[in-house]
Amino acid sequence: MSVKKHKSVPSDLEIAQSATLQPILDIAHQVGLGEDDLELYGKYKAKVHLDVREKLKDRPQARYIDVTAITPTPLGEGKTTTTIGLTQALGHIGYNAMAAIRQPSMGPTFGIKGGAAGGGYSQIVPMEDFNLHLTGDIHAVGVAHNLCAAAIDARIYHESRWSDAFFERKGLRKLHIDPYSITWNRVVDMNDRALRNVMVGMGALGDGPLRQSGFDITVASELMAILALTTSLEDMRERIGRIVIGTDDSVRNPNPITAEDLGVAGAMAVLMKDAIMPNLLQTLEEQPAFVHAGPFANIAHGNSSVIADQLGVRMADFLVTESGFGADIGMEKFFDIKCRASGLIPSAVVMVATVRALKMHGGGPKVIPGRALDKAYTEENLALLQQGIANLETHIKIARKFGIPVVVAINAFPTDTEAEWALVREASLQAGAFDAVVAQHWANGGEGAAALAEAVVRATEESSDFHFLYDVAQPIKEKIEVLAREVYGADGVDYSPEAEAKVKLYTDLGYDKMPICMAKTHLSLSHEPAWKGVPRGYTFPIRDIRASVGAGFLYPLAGEMRTMPGLPSEPAFMGIDLVDGEVVGLS
């Protein structure tokens, strides 16, 4: 191990900064790569060239593990920490293992969540680089996205000033963009609620056109979803060209306006040509780790890149990846969207749960930041735990619907008791899990999750019957209703008039044969964040549907969804500083 363990676990940043990192060239050599296969970004991180895929094509394929979790709570479940801990543990028991996870947005890093490199003795390093800029991929997405936004307003402005003949002389045609149809906001990689709704084009006549618009956080951009789902430079260029930014002003049969129509798709692809290469880092126990792409799971599909996985499965015995939020969001999208794009079939699912989070699902007291936890979470309470276990059981059953074996990782806390762990294990097995194992990787690294790793290995040796939850050829409403019924537990679906109109529009335009990427709260199995546990007896509301044609999915909006988060009253950035040249306060 490249870091000395202490009985009293220091902060994540202290552990990461005390680690002795291996040069990234040495990490690359472990998986058969040389300097010519990399673009180096300093000594400890690099991008991997896409042509490596051809070099590795004859290697056997790794067993492919997806890590997911119960419905998130303010107490945290430790999904990324478990992803890294399992990777380290597989190494500890003698396998070559590799991780593949998302790059975090700096919005949550400076907002309320903090960093996303794992935790304790199960982290990806260098931790500061991981959480801050890395190799600039998110910035590339932001610049390319905003170039398209500028192109939209420029086209509207010039079309208002010049005749059809003028455009014809330039070899162009007027697009007649309907300003009210535009769905392409600008983006910035920060939480900033003041930018959710803005007026652009204010000032003099030449500053126009004047219209209402807004900002999204960069990781909510369709370009980020494209980066995560693309398979090559050529595929990425085609996907960018297919992006629909709105429609023309035809009253009866509006026509879609694409990035290709604007003439901006090629330039956008140029800005993203380096971002498509996955980033190679390392765990604290020196296993290779890909960190690439970062689409939100409650808005986009919430998984790291297809390219990273296609490379990673040829580099190790096991590739461990993770899906954002719970099994109802990131894992479902991993199967129904990402696996369709990658062609990869997972070998097992790891379901992360904690005793204290399950107690919250059982109706435990509210958790208030800055205040000590109620004793319900720090003392044995089997009755409260029993009430909350229904949430875990439901997530296990969701995963089992795809025909893949499930191993429950009980992410241990010092305040847990043996009786509580036994209760979770028994319920997990009854719900259909292959096994349920207590893991202590946060405090002990890979050694602390060795039993979990052994259970996962056994699970991957089981027969499986992987299948998607729906056929993409089904009508839009049928696909939505499958998700509402089979995943969210709703009795039915209610469509707003706007959603009904979009169903017709997208069907008429031929966009109906794409997967569904539900935009809904991550804080509940339902659309309502306050409904914990396992909500029943409700109707799932769809208020709108939007098309990410370049990414290749439709995303219905359930309830009130924000594509630009806001900052809390005491943001994480208040504790972050630079002292004697070292970053402090990053968590």
N, C-alpha and C positions, 0 to 999 in steps of 0.2 A: 504494500500500500504506500502511496506517495505522500501520506500525511499521518502524523502521529495522533492516535486517538487518546482522548481524555475521558475519565469517568464522568465528569461534569461537562456536558457537551457545550462548547463555545457557540457563538453566533455563527450563522452560515458564512458570513463574510470573513470572519476570523479564521474559520477552518479553511476556506478557499485560499486566503492569502498566505496561510502557513504551509500550503501544499508545495511539494517539489514537482513541478510539471515536467513531463518528457517533451523534447522537441517534437513538433507535429510531424516532421519527417520520420521520426522513429515510430510514431503511432501509425503512419501511413504504411511503413514497411511491414508492420504486423499483418496487414491485409493484402500484401503483395503490390503495393503502389510505390512508385519512385517519384523523384522530384519533377520529372517531365510530365507526370500526371496531375500536378498540382499548380495552383496559383497561390503563392505564399502571401499571407498577410501578417508579417512579423514572424516570430519564432514559434508561436503556439496555436496558430489557426491558419487554415488554408481552404481554398475552394478546390473541388475535384472536377476535372474536365469530363465532359459528357462522353467523350470517345472511350473512356475507361469501360463503359458498358460492353463494348465490342471485345475488349481485352479479357473481360471476366465471363463472357457468355457461356463458356463450357464448364464452368465450375458448378458443383451441385448447389441446389437452392436451399437456403436456410429455412428452419422452422420459424414461422412468422407469428408473433404474439402482439395482440392489441390490449393495452391497459385502459380500463375505463373505471367508472365509480358509481356510487349511489348519488342521489340528488345532492348538489353542493349545499353546504351550510356555512355560516360565518366562522365555524370552528375549524373548517378545512378538513380535507380527507387525505391529502398527501399523494395525489395521483402521479405527479411528475417525480416526486421523491421515490415512489415505489417503482416507477419505470426504470430509474437509474439504479436503485437498489437491487432490482431483479437482474438487470444486466450485470452488475458487479457480482451478484450471487451465482449466476450461471458461470461466470469466470472462476469463482471460488471453488465450484465443484468440478471444474475441469473442462468446461466448454469454451470455445471461442464465441463471444457474444458481442453484439453491437447495439447501440440505441439510436433511434431516429425520432426527434421531437421538433416541435415548432419553435420558431424564434419569437420571443415575446415583444409585444408593443411597449413603447416607453410610456404610453398613456397610463396603463395599470401600474407600471414600475414606479412612476412618480405620483400615482394617485393613491389607491387604497390597498391593492393586492401586494405590491412589492415585486421582487424579482421572481423568475420562474425557472431557475437552473437546478431545481431540486432542493434538498435541505439536509442539514446535519452532515453525516459522513456519506451521503449518497447525492453527489452533485456532479454537474458538468462544469469544467473549468477551462480557461480563466473566467471566473464568475462575473467580474465587472464587464469584460468584453461581451460576454453572452447577453447581458441585460442592457447594455448601452451601445448602440450602433452596430456591433459585430462587424460585418464587412460591408454594410451600407445597403443591403437588399431592400429594406423598408423605405429608405430614402429614394431608391430607384423607382419603386412602385409609386411613391408619392409624386415624383416629378413627372413620370409618364402619365399618370392619371390627370394631373393638373394641366399638362400640355393639351390633353383632349378637351378639358373644360374650357381652356382659353380658345381652342379652335372652334368650339360651339358658338361662343359669344362673338368671336370675330366673324364667323360666317353669317350669323344673323345681322350683324351690323353692316357688313358689306352688301349683303343682298337687299337691305333696305335702301341703299344708296345708288346701286347700279342696275342697269336694265338687263334683260335676258340676253340681248345681243352682246353686251359687254362680256358677260360670262362665257358665251359661246366662242367669242374671239380668243379667249384664254383656254379653250378646250374644257370648260367646266359647265355644269348645269346648276341651276338654282335648286336648292333642296327644300325651300319653303318650310323650315323647321317651325313647328308649333311650340312657342315658348312654354306653354302650359303643360306640354307633354314631357318635358325634359326631366329625366331621372338621374342625370349625372351631376352630382354635387362636386365641390372641391374637397380636398382631404388634407389633414395634418395629423401627425402621429403624437398627439397630445389629447388628454381629456379637457374639453373646453365647451361647456354648455352654452356659452354666449354666442358660439358660432353655429348653433343648430339651425337657426333661421336668419338669413342676412339678405340685404338688398345689394345687388351688384349693378354697376353701370351708373352710379350716382355721380353728379357733377355736370360738366359741360356736355354738349351734344356729341362730341367726339369720344366721350368716355362710355357711351352706351354699348349695348342696349340696356335699358333699365328693366330689371325683372327680379322677382323673388327667387332666392336660391338658398343654399346652406352648405355646411361642411359635415363630412363624415370623418371618423377616425381612419387613418390610412389602411389599417388591417381589415377594414370593412369594404375596401375597394374590390370591385370585380377583378381587377388586375391581380390582386393578391390571391384570389381564388384560382385564377388562371395559372399563376405561378405554381400553385400547389398541385394542380391537376394536369398540367401539360407533360408531354413525354419527350419533346425535342424542340429545338429552335424553330423548325419549320411548323410544327404543331402550334407552338406559342404564337407565331406570326399569324397563322390562320385564325386562331381563337381571338386575338386582339382585333382583327379585321371584322369579326362577326359581332362585336360588342354593339348593342343597341342602346343609343342614348336618348331616344324619344321617337316621335313620329312626325310626319309632315302635317300640313294643315288641311288635308282633305277631310271633308265633313263626314261622308258616308263610309269610305274605306281608307282609313289612314294607313300610310306606308311606313315601315320602320326606317329610321335613319341610323346608319352604322358608322363606326369609326373609319371603315373603308370609304364610305361615301364622303366623309369629311377630308379624306386624303391624309389623315394623321396616323393611321395604323402603323405604317412602316417606321416612322420616327419614334413611336411609342415602343416598338419592338427593339429598336436600336438602344434606347435608354435602359432596357431590361436584359440585354444580351449577356451581361456578366452575372446578374442576379439569378439566372436560371441554374447556375452551377451550385450544388449543395456545399454547405460549409462543414468542414471537418474539425472537431474538437476532441476532448477526451474526458473520461470520468475520473473521479478521484483515485480509482484503482486502475487507471491507465488503459481502459478499453476505448476503442474508437467510438465516436458519437457524431452523427449527422444532426445539424441544427439548420432547418431550412423551411422557409415560408411560415406565415403565422395568421391564417384566416380565423376570425372569431367563430366559435361554435354555435352561438345563439343567433348569429346573423348569416354567416356563410357555413362551410361544412366542417370547420374546426379540426383539421388534421394537417400534419406536416406533408412534405411534397411526395408525389408519386415517384419522381426521379430519384430522390434519396432512398426510397424503399427498393426501387428496381436495382439500384447499385448495391444497397446494403445486403440484400438477400443473396448476393454472390460473394460476399466478403466474410461471412461468419457461419457458425453452426446455428445461431439463433439471432434473429433481428427483433428487437423489442421496441414497439412504437406506442404512442398513446393518442387517445381521442379526447377532445375538449369536453369538459363538464361530465354529465351523467350518461348512462347507456341510452337514455331516451333521445339524446341530442347527438353528441360527437360519435358515439359508437354506431348508432343507427346510420349516420351519414358516412361513417367509415365504410360500412358494408355496402349500403345502397348507392353511394356516389363514388367514393374513392376506389373501392375494389373493382367497380365496373371500368374505371379509367385505367387502373394499373394492370388488371388481369391477374393480380395476386390473390390467393386464397389463404386466409389466416388459419393457423393450426390450433389456436386456443385464445380464449379471452381471460384476462385477469381483472376481477372486480374488486376495487379497493373500497373498504369501509372502515370507519372507526367507531368504537363504542360510544364515544361522546356525541358524534354526529347523529348516530342512530337514536340516541336519547332525545336529541332536539326534534327529530322527526316523530318521536313519540309524544310530543307536547311539552318538552322541557322548557325551562324558563328562558326568556329572551337574553341574548348575549349582547352586552353593550361594550363597545371598544373602550379600553382604558380601565375597565372595572374588572375585579377578580371574578372568576367563574363561580357560578352558583354551585353549592355542594352536590347538587343533583348530578353534575358532570364530573366531579372529582371523588365521589364516594360510590360504593356499590349500590345500584338501584336496578334490580332485575325487572321489576314491574314496568318501569319507564322504558327500559331497553326493549322489553318484549313488545311494547306498543309500537316502537319505531322500527322494529325489524321488518315489518311489512314492506317498508320502502326498499330494503335490500332484496327481499324475496321477489318483489316485482321486477327489479332490475335484472336479477338472475334469469327470470322467466322471459324477459325481453331478449336477452342475449341468446337464450336457448332456442328462441323462435327461428334463429338463423342456422341452427344445426351444428353449432360449434361448442365444444366442451368449455366449461367455465370453472375457473379456480378463484375462490374468494381469498383476497389478501386482507387479513385483519391487521391494519396498521396500528401497532401497539403504542399506547401512552403509559407513562409510569403510574398513573392513577387507576388504570384498568385492573380488574381482578380476574383470577382464573375462572371463577364462576360465570363472569360476563363473557369471556372468550368462549367458554364451552356452550353457552346459550346461542351465541352467534354462529358457531360452527354447526351445531345441531340443526338450527333453522335453515342454514345454507344448504346442507345436504338434503334436507327434506324438500327444498325448493327446486332441486335439480342440479346443484353444483357438483362437479366432479370431486372437489375437495375444498376445504377451508383451512387456512394455515395462518397462525400468528407470525408476523414479521417485525423484526426490530432493526431494520436497516438504517433508520435515522440515527440511532445511537451507536450501531456497530458495523455499518457498511455492509458489504456483501456477505460477510460471515453471519450477520444477523438475519439474513433472508435466505440462508441455505436451504432450509426446509421448504420454503415457498418455491425456490428454484427446482428442487427435486419433484415437487408436486406438479409443477408446470411441465417438466420433462415428461412425466408419466402421462399427463393429460394429452400432450401432443402425439402420444403413441396410440391413443384411442381412435377408433373409427369415427368419422364425422360425416355429416350430410349437409354441407354448406349450400344455402340457397338464399336468393334475395327475397325481400318481403313483398315485393310487387314487380310486375312486368312494366317496363317503361312505355310499352305500347298501350297500356290501359289509359282511358280518358283521365284528364286532370283531376276531376272530382273523385274518381275511384281511388286514385293513388293517395290523395289527401285523406280520404275516409279510411283507408287501410291503416295509415299512420295514427289517425285519431283513435281508432278502435283498438288496434293491436298494441300500440306503444303507449299512448297517453291515457288509455282507459276511459275515453269519452263514450257517451251513448250515441252521439251523432255530431254533425257539423252544421253550423249556421253561417251562411255566406252573406256578406253585405252586398248591396246593389253594385258597388264598385268592384268587388271581387267577382261577382257574376259577370260583369261586363268584361273583365280581364280574362276569365275563362273562355268566353266566346272569342275575344280578340286573338288570344294566343293559339286557340284551336284553328281559327281561320288563317293565321299566319304560318301554321305548321310547326309551332313551338311546343305542341302538346306531347311530343314523344321524348321528353327529357325527364330525368329524375326530379324528385321533390326535395328541396332543401328548406325545411321549416324554420322560419324565424320566430322563435318563441322564448319565453323566459327560461333561464337555466335553473331557477330557484324552486321549481315545482315540476312534477310530471305533467301538470296541466298548463294552461296559459296564464294562470293567476299566481303571481309570486308568493302570495300569503298562504296558499293552500299547500301545506306540508303533508308528509306521510304519503298516502295513496288516495288521491281525490277520486270520488265516484259520483255517478248520477248527475253529470253535467253535460252541457253541449259545448263543443269546441268552436270558438268563433274565428272566422277568417275575414279580416277587414279589408285586405287588399292582396293582390298577387303581382309580383314583379318578375321580369325575365332577365336572367344572366345568361344570355345566349352564347357569349364567348366562353364562359366557364362551363356551360352546358347543363344548367339546371334552372328550374323555376323556384322562386322562393315566396311562398305565402307568408303573410304577416298575421300572426295570431296575437290578439290583445295589443297592448301598447309596447312597441319595441323601439329602442333608441339606437341609432347608428353612430351617435356621438355621445360618449359618456361624459359625466360631469365630475368635478373634483369634490372630495368630502371637505368637511370643515377643518380637518387637520390632515392634510395630504402627506403622503410618505416623503415627498421632497423636502419637507421641513427638517427631517433628520439626516439628510444626505449632504456631505460636504467633502472638501479636499483639505487634508491636514498633512503637512510635510510631504506633499506629493502623492499621498495615498488616499484612495476613496474610503470614506467612512459612512456608516449609516445605511448602506444598501442591504436590503433583506430579501 
